[in-house]
Amino acid sequence: MLGCKGKYSTLAVHMPEKHQKFLEWDGGRFRNWARKIGYSTLTVIERVLASKPIEQQTYKACMAILSLAKDYSDASLEAACERMISFGVTPTFKSVQNLLAANGDRTKKPAERPRGITRGAEYYRRDND
């Protein structure tokens, strides 16, 4: 029902295409993703989802938190979430990111080595013989 007083209302056709793709997402999808990482990550995501009056307002934060697993291992993200829970505060992307960064030297995934043939300095050295 459109135009109900005190309720949010958005037509998908009025949204930018970039935002329309998020209509496919829901809290269950973030919970399933978090569950694959671990119990503490799931708990953090559930707390983030419950932190706003409208669940959809938390989707960007959930996506950002779960995407940290790209730069850090699942185990590191799980450990950071476990610490976040012990603090007893509402978790945010920034707070989880800061915990991971504080231990970055031990938890950051190693950078991928360049692929292909690389020539060292020896190759370009000129012989003056």
Number of C-alpha atoms within 10 A of each C-alpha: 5 9 9 8 7 6 8 9 11 9 8 12 8 9 11 9 10 7 10 14 11 12 9 7 12 13 16 10 11 18 18 11 15 23 15 11 18 17 14 20 27 21 19 26 28 18 18 21 22 15 15 11 9 11 13 16 14 19 19 11 18 23 14 15 24 19 12 17 17 11 16 20 16 19 14 22 27 21 19 25 27 18 14 21 17 9 10 8 10 13 21 20 17 12 16 22 18 13 17 22 15 12 12 15 10 12 19 16 14 11 7 6 6 7 6 6 6 8 8 8 7 7 8 8 8 7 5 4 3
